[in-house]
Amino acid sequence: MNLTLMRAVLPCAVAVLVLASAASQSSGALIVPTAGDERFGWDEGFSGSVFASWDVFSTTTNATPELGSFGTDVDTSTVTETTGMAFLTGGGNIYNASVATTLSVVVPTTSLSGTNTRFVAQVGTFGSVLDISSLLLNGQSASIAGLTEEMLVSSGFGAAFDNEYMAIWDIGSAPESEYTLTFSGAGPHMSLEAVRIDAFASDTAFVTPASVTAVPEPASIGSMLALTCGGGIRWLRRRKSSIDAKRS
């Protein structure tokens, strides 16, 4: 292989290794708490914690956590679409084609005891993106919020985002007996795929992480590789054409 070709191919090879490594770290599902994860600090089911998880919705109003729950009365938690214009998809998602999907999640937290509270919400969506600024807990903005996974995929209606979001509230006070999370899409055509709520209270203050961390997904990796590798190949072709022109 000549030196010019090696220079064109090497960035592509490096990109393949780096991006594949990043993709292997992606969970592919909403994240389960572990004590070593700075976004949580406790294990799922740890005494004094609560969680509620939804993955398939059977109704657009007062949907209880079919995927699991932990804590006193947490199995009575509910997800409700509040515009009244949403419907269920065949796959059990909550979808609104007319206006932005708006949702309310109510979670009892009487199991919590401590002088500091951490509340972690995760949301999985498909189609239009979630309006991250709309994530409110009892009317308050999150301490930090963002994407944990981002994937652009092809659907029957064209390109769509298959995203997962996380928001963390670190509250310097004892927990309320119940919390209400509200959020909405940035526009019509957002389909709610999943919701997970985790909360814990402690007498030690929580330290808010610097990021909720986003990891490139295969679709993003493909785009990045196309830019990196394609750019190198196009550069090589342009260089070869230039050399041939000079020789002629």
N, C-alpha and C positions, 0 to 999 in steps of 0.2 A: 504494500500500500504506500502510495507516495505521500509526501509530507502535507501537501495541500488537502488531500482527501482526509487524512488523519485529523487535521485541524477542523474540518467541517463536521466530521462524525463524532469526535470526542465530546463536545458539549451535549450532543444528543444522548450518548451513552451515560454520561454523568447524570443527566436529567432523569433518565429511566430509573437509575438506582435510587436517586434522592426521592423522587415522587412515589415510587413503589414502596419505599420505606415508610413514607408519610401515610400512605393509604393503609398500610398494614396496621397502623396504630388506631385507625378509626373503628368505633364500636359497631356501627351499622344499626344501632338501636339506642333508645334513651338510656342514660347512664345510671347504673345501680351504685348507690353510695358505698364507699369504703373508707376506713379510718385514715388511710394514707393519702387519700385524694383531698387536696387543700380546698376544693370546692365544697366538700362536705365536712369530713372530720369524724365520721362515725360509720359503722357498718349497718346495712339494711337489717332491720329487726332488732337493733340494739335497744336495750331498755331505756325508756324515756324519749324515744324517737317516734315519729309517725311517718307513714307513707301511704299514698293512694295512686293507683296506676290504671290508666285506660288505654286500650289498644284497638278495640272494636266497639262501636257505638250502636246500640239497638234503638235509641230514641234521640231526638234533638233536644229534649228537655228532661232535666233531672236524671241524667244517665249516671248510674252508680259504677264504682271502679271494678270492672269485670276481670281485670288482669291481676288484681290483688290489693291488699291494704294491710295496715298494721297500726294498732293503737285503738284506744277507746272510742267507739262510735265512728271511726274513720271509714268503715264500710258504708256509712250513710252519706258520704261525700257525693257531690253532684256536679255534673257538667251540663250547662244549659246554653243553647244558642238564643240570643236575646232579640234579634230582629224579627223573629217569627216568619222569616222568608226562606229559611234553610231547609234542606231535606237530606235524607240518608242516601248514600251511594250504595251500589251493590256490594262493595267491599267493606261497608260499615264505617265510612267516613261521614263527617258532617260538612255539607257543601252548600254554598250560596252563589248562584249565578247572577243575581240581580244587583246586590250591593255587597259591601265588605262584610264578611262573616264576623260577628261580634259574639264573644263568649264570656260566660261567668262560671268560675269554679269555686265551690264552697266546701271548705274542709274543717271539720271539728278538730281542735288541738288541745283538748282537756288533759291529754296524757303528758303534755310538756310541763316541766317544772324547772325553773332557773331564773336567773336575773338578766340573761342575755339570750336572744333568740336568733336562729338562722332559719330562713325559709327559702327553699330552692324549688323553682318551677322549671319544668322542661316541656316543650311543645314541639310536636312534629307536624309539619304541614306539607301539602302538595299543591302545585299550581302557582297561584300568586303568592307573594311573600307576606310574611307577618310584619306588621308595623311594630318594631321593637319598642318604640317610645310609648305604645299603648299599653304595655305590660305594667299593671298597677296592682299593688297589694293593699287592700283596705284604703285605696285612693292614693297610695304613696309609690313613687318611682323606685326602681330597683337600685341597690348599691352598685351593681354591675350587671350588664346583660349583653348578649351577643349570640353569634352562631357557634354551635359545636360541630355541625356538619353542614356542608353545602354541596349540592349536586344538581347540575342542569341535565335533564333527561329529555328524551323524545317521547311524546304522548300522541294520542289520537287527535289532539287539538293543536299540535305543534310543540314547541319547546316549553318545558315546565320545570319549576324548581321543586326539588325534593329536599327540604331543609329541616334541620333540628336546631332549636333555640334553647338557651338557658338564661335564667335571670335569678340573681341572688339578692336577698334582702338580709342585711345584718342589722339587727335591731337591739339597741342598748337598753332593753327593758324586758320585763317578764312577758311571757306570751299571752296573747288574747285567747279566749276560749274557742274562738272560731275566726278563720280568715277567709276573705273573698278575693280571689284573683280575677282580674278582668283583662281582656286583650281583644284585638281585632286585626283583620287583614288590612293590607295597604290598599285594597280595592276588591272588586268582585273576583270570583273564581278561586278563592282560597279554600282548600279542602283540609279539614282537621283530621289528622291521622292518629295522633296519640297525645296523651297528656300524662305527666308524672309529677307528683308533688312530694317533697321530702321536707321534714322540719325537725329541729332539735333545739333544746334549750340547755344552757350551761351557766354556771356561776363565773366562768372565765369568758372574757370578751372574745368574739370571733375576729380574725384578721381577714378582711376581704381580699380575695386573690386579685392579682393584676389583670387577669384575663380569664374568660370561660373557655378559651381555646377553640379555634376552628382548624380542621384538618382537611386538606384537599381530598375530594372524592374522585372516583374513576373518571367521571365526565370532565371534571375540571383538569384532571391529569392529562386526559386526551387532548384538551385544548392547549394546555401548556406545552405538551410534547410537540404538537403540531407547530406551535410558534417557534419552539427551540430547534427541533429537527428540520422542520420545513424551511426555517430561516437559513439554517446552515446549508441545506441542499440548494436553495435558491441562490445563496451567495456563491456556492461552488459553481453553479451553472453560469451565473453572470460572469464570474472570474474566467471560466473556461471560454466563454464566448468572446470575452475581451482579449484573451491571449490568442485565440484563433484569428480574430480580426487583425491583430497586430502582425501575425505571421503571414497573412494573405497580402 
